[in-house]
Amino acid sequence: MTGEDPRPGRPRDPQTDQAILRAALKLLTDRGYAGMSVEGVASEAGVGKTTIYRRYASKEELVAAALGALRDDLGPLPDTGDTRSDIVEMILQMRQAVRRGPGFGMIGALLVEETRSPELFELMRERLLRPRRDEAMMVLRRGVDRGEIRADVDLEVAVQAMVGAVFMRHMFGVPESRTRIQQTVDMVWTGLAVSPGADRPPMQDR
């Protein structure tokens, strides 16, 4: 891939767009926000600096786009017809995205910057964390509508409990697996379900 820009009026090259965003996430993780630069991203992506500035007016805009693309990589919300299974699949989506992308390293880099650049961490909340939280709550509300989940529970607390467990396992070095995710969901499900003691077959590993 070269650093040459397309002639005016030509559509943008999606591969170039992806290369720029991947490079931005990589340098954000490796060097932190203060250490990354548009020049560095251009070099990592194999494009000219002007190629980036034609798309993004500033480093902050570039990082915002990269974080939004990371959320898009999670894929569509699962809808298996069973809310408990949907929750498991949604957490597995997050796990796969973390494995493929910059993952916890990027979050750590942004946490380091939180005191120096609180607006940057707020940007991650706005572009990545809150939208995914809202999508998770949408899945749980669907369960309420189906009569599977009690209408009086705090859905945001339930999302925090399940996602937080994934982060804690990473912090303690506990290997993640579908079985562990299912166990976490089942524990939270006890407080969510309309009839938690109902006779339901256990979810099978795949």
N, C-alpha and C positions, 0 to 999 in steps of 0.2 A: 504494500500500500504506500503510495507516495503522498507528499505534502501538498500536491497541487490541488487547487480548488476547481470545482466545475465551472464552466462558463456561466455568466449571468443568465438566469432563466431556466437553467437545467435543474431538475429535481435533485434533492439531496440524496446522497448514497446512504441507505440504511446501515450498511456495514461500517461506514465511517462514523455515523452517529453512535453505533454500539461500541466501536473501538474507543471513542472519546469518553463515553460514560464509564466503560470498564476501567480505562486508565485513570479517570478521576477517582473512582472508588479505591483503586489499588494505592494510589499515592496518598489519598486521605488516610487509609489504614496504615501505610508504611511510615509516613512522615508527619501525620497530623495536619490539621487545617493550616496552621501557621507555616509549616514546612513545605506544603504543596504550592505549586504555582501553575498558571496557565501555560507558561513555557514548558514546564516539566511534563504536564499532561500532554501537550502537543508532541513532545519528544517520545513519550511512552506510547502514544497512539499511532505514531508515524505519520502525523499530519502537520501542516503549517499552522502557526499560531493564529493567522488570520482566519483559518478554517473554523477555529473555535470561536473567535470573536464575532464571526458572522452568525453564529448560533446563539451565543450567550454573551451578554454585555459585561459580565463580571465573574469573578471566581465564585461568588456566593450563588449567582444564578446557575452556574455550572454544577455546583454541589447539590443545589436543590433539584435539578433535573436528574442527577445521578441517583439521588435518594428515591425520587419518584419512580425511576426505572427499576430500582431494586424491589419496590413494592409490586410493580407489575409482574416481576419474575415469579411471584408467589403463585400466580395462576388464578383461575376462576374459583369461586366458592364451591365447595362440594355440596351436592344435594342428592343423597342416597335414598331419601325417604325416611331415614331414621336419624334423629337429631344426635343421639349419642355417637353413632358412627360418623356423622358429619364432623363432630368436634374432633374426633381422633384424626380424621383425614386432614382437617385444617391444620392441626399441630404438626402432622407429618409433612405437610407442604412447607411450613416454616422451617422444619428441620432440614429438608432437602435444600431449601434456598440458602440456609446458613452454610451447608456443606459446599454448595456450588460457588457461592459468592464470598465476599470478604468476611461475612459472618461476625462473630463476637469481637474479632480484632478491630473492626471498624467502629463498633459500639464503644469499645474501650478507648479508641482514639478520640471519639467525640466526648466521652466522659472526662477525659483529661482536659479538654478544651472548655468544659462547661463553665468554670470560674472565670477564665480569660475571655471567652466569647460565648456568653450565655445565649446570644441570638442564634448561634450555630446549632446548639443542642435543641433549641426551640424549633429550628428548621427541621431537624430530624423528627421531632414529635409531630410537626404539622404534615410532613410529606410521607412519613413511613409508619410511625407508631399509631397515631390516632386513626388514620384511615383503616388500618388493619384491625384495630380494636373495634371500630364501628362495624366492620364486616363480621367480626366474630359475634358481636352482640346481635347482629341481624340473624345469624344462624340460630342463636338461642331464642330470639323472639319468634322465629319460625316454629321452634319447638313449643313455645307457649301457645301459639295459634293452633298447633296440632293437638294440644291437650297433653303433651308429654312433660312439659315443665310448668311448675307452679307459677302463677301470675304475680305472686307477692315477693319473689326473690330479687335480690340486687344482681342483675346480670353482669354489671361491670366488675363487681367483686369476684364473681365466678370466673370471668375471663382472666383477671389478674392472678387468681389462684392457680389456674392451669398453665398459663404461660410462665408465670414465676417459677413453677416447679422445673420447667425445662432449663431456665437460667441457673437455678440452684444446682441442678445435677452437673451442669457444665463447670460451675465454680468448684464443686467438690470432686471433679474428675470422675463422676459416675457415668459409665457408658450409656448412651441413649439407645433406646430400642422401641419398637412398636409395643412390646409387652409393657414396658414401663409407662409409656404414654397412656395405654389403655388402663393401667392400674390407677394412674393419676385422675383420669377422666371418671373412672368408676367411683372413686372416693368423693369427688366433687358432685357427681351425679346423685349421690345419696341425699344431698341437700337440695338438689334442683328438682328431682322427678316428682310428678304428681303422686305416683305409687312406687316409691323406691324399692319396696319389697316384692314387687310383682315378679312372677316367674318368667324370666327372660333368659334365653340361652346366652352364654358368654361369647364375646367377640373372639374370633379365631385369628391367630397370627397368619400373616401372608408374606 
